[in-house]
Amino acid sequence: MNVTLNGKPLQLDQIDTIAGLVRHLGYQDKRIAVERNGDIVPKSQHASTPIADNDEIEIVVAVGGG
């Protein structure tokens, strides 16, 4: 399946949910915000939100500092 992740094409094999993509990218322990096709996906819905061919996904990682 082909998706766009943060503006770049990405081919995903055997990843079918937002939670799977987050794990694949190594963001499972990070503070992130996920948007799928223009809609925010709450963390509580990552495991139940499917990824489909041609989805546009944006993932933003929160960076702390001071």
Secondary structure, DSSP 8 states (H G I E B T S, - for coil): -EEEETTEEEE-SS--BHHHHHHHHT-TTS-EEEEETTEEE-GGGTTT-B--TT-EEEEEE-----
